[in-house]
């Protein structure tokens, strides 16, 4: 009997340790759906900059990209559609979640996946600070170092 109780306690503890907070579930529910990356702006960077985002393409190529997030299985995708032929045309699968660092703002994180849904980039991913999240708009920020100084790239999404 004691063994059964101990096993039950261990199972419950294991599930609660892996669970996400109510706030993270609410954030995922708000993110769920289809979005368009409307603008990409920089902070702390003067002049025109060409830098790659997400090991994929120059960040300007992502303007107008379409993003899809499915909260119940943490899958999604983004598509870069370039009518000017200046950027690669890409449809990329992703696995995403909400990261909750203690005492800091919540972060949106994702990993790029190949066509077989295997992680790319040596299983590394990307984290962006959730600056603003409402039903129809989302602002994500990634902090970088540019010419030895702190800077940031801000991604402004609108829901379709």
N, C-alpha and C positions, 0 to 999 in steps of 0.2 A: 504494500500500500504506500509506504514512504517513497519507494522508487517511482511509482506512478505520479505522485504529487511533485516530486523533484523534477521529473521529466516534463510535466505540464508547466511548471514554473520556468524551466529553461526555455521551452518553446515559446511561451508568452513573452519572456524577456527578449528572446532573439527577434521576434516579430516587432516588438515595440522599438528595439534599437535600430531596426532597418526602416521604420516608417518615417514618412515625411510629415512635417507640421501641417496644421490646418491652414496656416498662411501660405505655405508652399503649394498646397493643393488648390487654394483659391487663385494663386498666381497662375498656375498651370491651366486652370479653367478659363481664366481671362485671356491667356495667350492662345489657347486652342482656336484653330481656324486658319483662315487665309489672310495674308498680309502682303503689302507692297512696301518695299524700302523706298521711301519718297525722297529723302535727302541724306547725304553724308557730309558732315562738317568736321572741321578740326579745331582744336584749341591749342594754343601755344606753338603753332607752326605758322611762320610767315611765308607768303608766296605760294606758288603752285608746287604741290608735292605729288610724286608718283610712288606709291608704296602698295605692296600686295596686302590684301585682306584674306584671312582664312586660308593661306597657302594656295589661293585659287586664281585671283586676278587683281588688277589695280582696284583700289576701293571705289573709284569713280564708275567702274564697270557694274558695280552692284546697284547703282541708282536705277530704280525701275524694276529691280529684280523681284520675283514673286516667291514668297515663303509660305509654306504650309506646315502647320503644327497639329499633331494628333495627340491629345493629352492622355488618352486611355492606354496607349502603348508606347508613348514617348518617342514616336517616330516622326519624321517630317522630311521636307525637302526644300531646296531653293533652286530657282531657275534664273540664269542670266540670259536675257534675250536681247541681242544687240542688232538693231536694224541698220546701224551705221557701219557694221563690220570692223569696228575698232577693238572689240573685246571678244574673247572666246564665248561661244554659245555653250552653256553648261546646264545640266540638270543633275543635282547632287542630292543623294539621300543623306539624312542626318539622324542621329539619335540625340535627344535633348532632355534636359531636366533643369530644375531650379536648385542651385547650390545655396546653402545657408551658413555662411561663415559666422561664427559666434561674435556678436557685438558689431557686425558690419552690415552694410546693405546686402540684400539678396542679389544673387547673380544668375544670369541665364548662361547655361553651359551646353555645348554641343560637340559632337565628334562627327567628322565627315566619314561617310561609309562608301564602299565601292558597290558595284552592281549586285554583288552577292551578300550585301549588308555586313561586310566585314570592316572593322575600323581601319582607317587610313592613318597616315602621319605617325607611324609607330605607336598607335593607340593613344596618341596625345589628342587633346581637344582644345577648345577655346572657351574662355569665360569673359562675359561682358556684364558690367554692373547695370542693374535695372535702375535707371534714373527716374523714369516715369512709366506708369502702366495704367491705362484706362481702357474702357470697353472698345474704343475706336482708335487709340493711338498708343504707341510704345516707343520709348527712347532708351537705347542701350549704349553704353560707353565703355570703350577699352582704353586703358591708360598705357602709354608707350613712352620710350625715351627717344627724342629726336635731337640730333646734334648735341648730345650730352645733357639736354634739358628735358624736364617732364612735359609731356604733351598728351593729347587724347584725340581719339576718333569717335565721333558720336553718330550713331545710326538712328534715323527717325523713320518709324514705320507707321502706316495707316492700315486699318483693317478694311478688307474688301467687303 
